[in-house]
């Protein structure tokens, strides 16, 4: 079985903006409940240059660099930069359907026009 690996999110977004629309913590599911501690974050993102396809990017960040309050106060979406992106596209062994797994070290608010003073939200 063949796996395709992409290490540059701009390839998937056709060099257009990537917008984060949702963030939630990753926790273990034990005995029917989510248990502490937080193991990472899941960022739901939209690839604006690829038909507004959605992709979920997982990180190992204990504390998110983007919050739902930030997203909501920015009309439901924040342009982001993704560091150390790795996406694997592979076929499900049983069904043959294509699946996507995406990870990164961080997903952060983007700097507008390469000017750090234009950071949408300061950390």
Backbone bond lengths (Angstrom), bond angles and torsions (degrees), N, CA, C in turn:
res aa  C-N    CA-C-N  psi(-1)  N-CA   C-N-CA  omega(-1)  CA-C   N-CA-C  phi
1 X - - - 1.447 - - 1.526 108.56 -
2 X 1.279 116.25 138.05 1.456 123.02 -173.94 1.531 110.77 -101.32
3 X 1.335 116.05 139.96 1.457 122.27 176.98 1.525 108.24 -121.20
4 X 1.326 115.73 135.40 1.456 121.11 175.71 1.521 107.18 -101.62
5 X 1.327 116.50 133.44 1.464 120.64 179.59 1.522 109.73 -120.01
6 X 1.333 115.53 131.38 1.466 122.65 179.06 1.527 107.41 -120.30
7 X 1.332 116.86 129.58 1.466 120.27 -177.08 1.527 113.50 -114.93
8 X 1.313 117.37 12.61 1.461 121.10 178.43 1.527 107.94 -136.93
9 X 1.332 116.58 111.88 1.470 119.71 -176.37 1.523 111.86 -64.40
10 X 1.336 118.04 -23.09 1.471 119.82 179.18 1.530 111.06 -65.16
11 X 1.328 117.70 -24.76 1.469 121.12 175.54 1.523 109.19 -65.23
12 X 1.336 116.39 -42.26 1.464 120.54 -178.76 1.524 112.33 -74.62
13 X 1.344 116.79 -28.40 1.466 120.29 -177.48 1.524 112.63 -99.06
14 X 1.336 116.86 9.01 1.468 121.35 -178.50 1.520 112.02 51.94
15 X 1.328 115.84 43.73 1.470 123.57 178.75 1.518 113.52 57.83
16 X 1.327 117.27 26.73 1.464 122.16 176.88 1.530 109.06 -109.12
17 X 1.316 116.71 176.47 1.460 121.95 -178.02 1.528 111.88 -62.32
18 X 1.329 114.14 146.92 1.458 122.43 169.66 1.521 104.83 -111.75
19 X 1.329 116.53 125.94 1.456 121.78 -177.70 1.523 110.69 -111.34
20 X 1.320 117.06 133.94 1.463 121.37 174.80 1.524 107.97 -93.05
21 X 1.336 116.64 128.40 1.459 121.34 -178.13 1.525 113.18 -115.17
22 X 1.338 116.59 -11.29 1.463 119.28 -178.19 1.521 109.15 -161.91
23 X 1.325 116.35 145.77 1.461 121.71 174.26 1.526 107.97 -138.86
24 X 1.312 116.00 139.14 1.463 119.80 176.08 1.525 109.60 -149.80
25 X 1.332 116.19 151.35 1.462 119.64 -177.49 1.526 111.93 -73.85
26 X 1.329 114.83 153.31 1.460 121.45 173.91 1.519 106.81 -102.54
27 X 1.336 116.00 124.27 1.460 121.86 178.30 1.521 108.72 -132.42
28 X 1.330 116.30 157.96 1.462 120.45 174.58 1.520 109.54 -71.58
29 X 1.332 115.97 147.42 1.463 122.03 177.02 1.523 107.10 -105.14
30 X 1.335 116.82 107.26 1.462 122.42 -175.15 1.529 109.32 -125.58
31 X 1.320 116.16 128.90 1.470 122.35 177.69 1.525 112.89 51.46
32 X 1.315 116.41 41.41 1.457 121.20 175.74 1.515 115.71 80.10
33 X 1.332 117.44 9.88 1.468 121.30 -179.50 1.521 110.13 -139.45
34 X 1.331 115.04 151.56 1.461 119.80 173.50 1.525 107.92 -78.56
35 X 1.323 115.98 133.45 1.463 120.87 -175.04 1.520 111.41 -116.30
36 X 1.319 115.32 146.41 1.460 121.27 172.85 1.518 107.59 -70.15
37 X 1.270 120.90 158.50 1.456 128.70 3.14 1.526 111.51 -87.68
38 X 1.326 114.56 169.29 1.462 121.05 174.03 1.525 108.04 -70.02
39 X 1.341 115.68 129.69 1.467 120.45 -178.18 1.522 113.11 -99.06
40 X 1.327 116.57 -14.24 1.457 120.65 -178.31 1.517 109.82 171.30
41 X 1.337 115.31 -165.53 1.464 121.61 -178.68 1.521 109.81 -131.37
42 X 1.334 115.62 148.95 1.461 122.30 172.17 1.518 107.09 -114.78
43 X 1.332 115.84 120.36 1.458 122.04 178.35 1.524 108.08 -107.57
44 X 1.317 116.92 118.73 1.463 120.41 174.63 1.517 107.27 -88.31
45 X 1.336 115.84 121.56 1.455 121.50 -174.92 1.524 111.11 -123.70
46 X 1.322 115.01 156.35 1.457 123.16 178.19 1.520 108.31 -115.86
47 X 1.323 116.15 130.90 1.469 122.82 178.29 1.522 107.41 -93.21
48 X 1.334 117.44 98.02 1.469 120.98 -172.84 1.522 112.72 -65.73
49 X 1.307 117.87 -28.40 1.455 120.71 -178.89 1.512 114.03 -89.60
50 X 1.312 116.94 6.79 1.463 121.06 -178.35 1.524 109.45 -131.82
51 X 1.302 116.22 52.56 1.460 120.88 176.19 1.515 113.78 66.51
52 X 1.328 117.63 22.94 1.458 123.32 -178.70 1.527 112.30 59.09
53 X 1.334 116.07 33.77 1.464 120.79 173.32 1.513 109.28 -62.88
54 X 1.340 115.40 148.52 1.461 121.02 177.79 1.519 109.96 -99.93
55 X 1.339 114.98 148.69 1.449 121.72 175.07 1.530 107.14 -143.66
56 X 1.317 116.85 139.32 1.456 121.72 175.82 1.520 107.75 -102.29
57 X 1.326 115.39 124.13 1.459 121.75 -178.63 1.521 108.21 -111.71
58 X 1.329 116.19 123.43 1.461 120.99 179.65 1.526 109.83 -98.21
59 X 1.334 114.94 142.00 1.466 121.39 175.11 1.531 108.38 -129.06
60 X 1.312 115.85 168.41 1.460 121.03 175.20 1.530 111.75 -98.30
61 X 1.315 117.12 14.60 1.462 121.69 179.70 1.529 109.67 -65.13
62 X 1.303 116.53 126.73 1.474 120.43 176.79 1.530 110.16 -75.22
63 X 1.329 115.26 -36.59 1.461 121.45 178.86 1.524 107.21 -114.35
64 X 1.335 118.47 125.22 1.473 119.67 -177.41 1.518 112.31 -68.62
65 X 1.321 115.90 143.85 1.468 120.43 176.27 1.530 110.82 -83.90
66 X 1.330 116.36 -10.39 1.465 123.03 176.75 1.523 106.93 -131.80
67 X 1.311 117.00 136.63 1.466 120.38 178.52 1.522 110.08 -113.34
68 X 1.316 115.71 162.86 1.468 119.83 177.51 1.534 110.22 -64.23
69 X 1.319 117.95 -31.15 1.467 120.80 177.48 1.524 110.32 -63.44
70 X 1.338 116.63 -40.91 1.463 120.75 177.80 1.527 110.23 -63.29
71 X 1.318 116.66 -43.68 1.466 121.68 -179.63 1.523 110.25 -63.49
72 X 1.338 116.50 -47.74 1.463 120.94 -178.59 1.526 111.89 -63.34
73 X 1.338 117.24 -36.84 1.460 119.62 -179.36 1.531 112.21 -76.73
74 X 1.334 117.06 -7.32 1.462 121.62 178.37 1.538 110.11 -113.89
75 X 1.321 116.67 39.11 1.468 123.47 177.59 1.528 113.62 60.72
76 X 1.333 117.50 30.10 1.460 120.73 171.86 1.514 116.45 89.28
77 X 1.332 118.46 3.37 1.473 119.76 179.66 1.526 110.28 -158.95
78 X 1.336 115.34 140.19 1.466 121.50 178.58 1.522 109.03 -124.76
79 X 1.340 118.81 129.56 1.465 120.24 172.39 1.529 109.02 -63.18
80 X 1.323 116.27 136.36 1.465 119.98 -176.14 1.522 112.35 -129.01
81 X 1.328 113.61 160.38 1.455 123.23 169.79 1.520 106.43 -114.80
82 X 1.328 116.57 137.96 1.456 122.32 -176.66 1.526 108.19 -116.75
83 X 1.342 115.98 125.51 1.464 121.18 -178.63 1.528 110.95 -101.91
84 X 1.319 115.31 137.63 1.471 122.49 176.76 1.531 112.41 54.59
85 X 1.318 115.17 49.77 1.459 122.94 -178.64 1.532 110.90 -72.79
86 X 1.333 115.77 134.54 1.462 122.16 173.14 1.523 107.29 -138.17
87 X 1.323 115.99 120.32 1.460 122.26 178.90 1.519 108.61 -120.64
88 X 1.326 115.54 130.49 1.460 120.57 176.68 1.517 108.99 -115.50
89 X 1.324 115.40 131.28 1.457 122.23 176.95 1.519 106.48 -114.88
90 X 1.330 115.55 125.21 1.459 119.74 -174.46 1.528 109.73 -148.23
91 X 1.309 116.35 166.15 1.462 121.60 -179.37 1.525 110.03 -97.36
92 X 1.326 116.34 137.23 1.457 121.94 174.01 1.528 108.51 -64.37
93 X 1.302 117.43 131.23 1.468 121.07 -175.56 1.517 113.35 -64.42
94 X 1.321 117.67 -31.77 1.467 120.62 -177.62 1.524 112.89 -86.18
95 X 1.344 115.93 -44.52 1.464 119.42 -173.19 1.521 113.97 -100.45
96 X 1.329 116.59 -22.67 1.457 120.21 -175.53 1.516 113.44 82.31
97 X 1.347 117.91 -3.01 1.466 121.31 178.09 1.523 110.36 -66.32
98 X 1.324 116.38 145.69 1.455 120.49 177.56 1.523 110.17 -77.08
99 X 1.329 115.94 137.01 1.454 123.14 178.78 1.527 108.94 -123.90
100 X 1.330 115.97 155.80 1.457 121.64 -178.82 1.526 108.71 -127.95
101 X 1.316 115.96 134.57 1.457 122.75 174.35 1.518 107.16 -127.27
102 X 1.333 117.48 124.06 1.464 120.89 -177.48 1.522 110.62 -128.40
103 X 1.336 114.97 133.33 1.460 121.92 178.45 1.515 108.92 -132.85
104 X 1.331 115.62 159.27 1.463 121.92 175.43 1.524 107.80 -156.20
105 X 1.333 115.88 163.79 1.466 117.50 175.36 1.528 109.97 -79.99
106 X 1.351 117.33 -37.33 1.472 120.65 176.07 1.522 110.68 -148.69
107 X 1.319 114.58 154.25 1.465 123.63 168.54 1.521 103.97 -126.51
108 X 1.340 116.78 116.94 1.465 121.40 -173.22 1.519 111.20 -128.29
109 X 1.342 116.72 155.89 1.463 118.84 174.34 1.523 109.87 -56.71
110 X 1.317 116.84 139.76 1.467 122.01 -177.60 1.517 111.26 -77.35
111 X 1.313 114.90 152.02 1.459 121.94 171.97 1.521 106.50 -91.03
112 X 1.308 116.60 127.07 1.457 122.33 -176.55 1.527 109.38 -83.37
113 X 1.332 117.43 130.94 1.468 123.61 176.66 1.534 113.07 56.80
114 X 1.322 117.66 32.50 1.470 123.73 177.52 1.532 113.32 55.90
115 X 1.308 117.40 25.81 1.463 121.56 178.89 1.525 108.41 -114.07
116 X 1.360 117.69 111.06 1.458 120.26 -178.60 1.522 114.05 -56.44
117 X 1.328 118.65 -24.10 1.460 119.91 178.47 1.527 110.92 -73.31
118 X 1.336 117.33 -13.52 1.454 121.32 179.29 1.529 112.28 -94.91
119 X 1.330 117.68 14.69 1.461 120.61 177.36 1.520 107.77 -57.28
120 X 1.310 116.30 129.31 1.464 119.59 -176.52 1.516 111.91 -60.25
121 X 1.331 116.65 -41.74 1.447 121.24 -179.59 1.507 108.49 -138.86
122 X 1.299 118.51 124.92 1.462 121.92 178.18 1.523 108.99 -76.08
123 X 1.337 115.91 143.74 1.469 120.18 178.15 1.504 110.50 -77.43
